Amino acid sequence: MTKTEKIKHVTKSVIAFMDALGYTIVDDNSGCLTFSNGEGNCNDYISYHRTYQDVYTINGCNDKVKLIEDKLNTFVKQMVSQVWLTA
């Protein structure tokens, strides 16, 4: 797999993971995906940077969103280790 293929594979897995949790995915075509569950406000969005394969939220988000962020972070780390360590 090329670097681009690996990034796309991890990104597709992240989208499927968040979709299964009931989150809406917004692609701003700038390298980031934003996930929203339709509750709360913009403080409760979760962002994923495709190239850096990093997950983040703002400090003011609620505890439920922080928990989902932690789950997604763990999932991304597992996917990255599986994809990048294989040939």
C-alpha positions in Angstrom: 0.0 0.0 0.0 1.2 3.5 -0.8 1.1 6.3 1.9 -2.0 7.8 0.3 -3.8 4.4 0.2 -2.9 3.9 3.9 -4.3 7.3 4.9 -7.5 6.7 2.8 -7.9 3.3 4.5 -7.6 4.7 8.0 -9.9 7.7 7.1 -12.6 5.3 5.7 -12.4 3.3 8.9 -12.8 6.4 11.0 -15.8 7.5 9.0 -17.4 4.0 9.5 -16.6 4.0 13.2 -18.2 7.5 13.8 -21.2 6.7 11.5 -21.9 3.6 13.6 -22.0 5.8 16.7 -24.6 8.0 15.0 -22.5 11.0 14.2 -22.9 13.2 11.1 -19.7 13.7 9.1 -18.9 17.0 7.5 -16.0 17.1 5.1 -14.7 20.7 4.6 -12.2 19.6 1.9 -9.3 21.1 3.9 -7.9 17.9 5.2 -10.2 17.7 8.3 -13.4 15.9 9.0 -15.8 17.2 11.6 -18.2 14.9 13.5 -21.4 16.1 15.1 -24.1 14.1 16.9 -26.7 16.9 16.4 -26.8 17.7 20.2 -25.1 20.6 21.9 -23.3 23.3 19.9 -20.1 23.8 18.0 -18.2 23.2 21.2 -19.2 19.6 21.0 -17.8 18.8 17.6 -15.0 16.3 17.2 -12.4 16.9 14.5 -10.1 14.4 12.7 -7.2 15.5 10.6 -6.6 13.1 7.7 -2.9 13.7 7.1 -1.8 13.8 10.7 -4.4 11.1 11.7 -5.1 13.1 14.8 -8.4 13.5 16.8 -9.2 16.7 18.8 -11.9 18.7 20.4 -11.9 22.1 22.1 -11.4 22.3 25.8 -15.0 23.5 26.4 -16.7 20.4 25.2 -18.9 18.3 27.5 -17.8 15.0 29.1 -19.8 12.8 26.8 -17.9 14.3 23.8 -14.6 13.9 25.6 -15.4 10.2 26.1 -16.2 9.7 22.4 -13.0 11.5 21.5 -11.0 9.1 23.7 -12.7 6.1 22.1 -12.0 7.5 18.6 -8.4 8.3 19.5 -7.9 4.7 20.7 -9.5 3.4 17.5 -7.3 5.6 15.3 -4.2 4.5 17.1 -5.1 0.8 16.6 -5.9 1.4 12.9 -2.7 3.3 12.3 -0.6 0.6 14.0 -2.3 -2.1 11.9 -2.1 -0.3 8.6 1.3 1.3 8.9 3.1 -1.7 10.3 1.9 -4.0 7.6 3.7 -4.2 4.3 
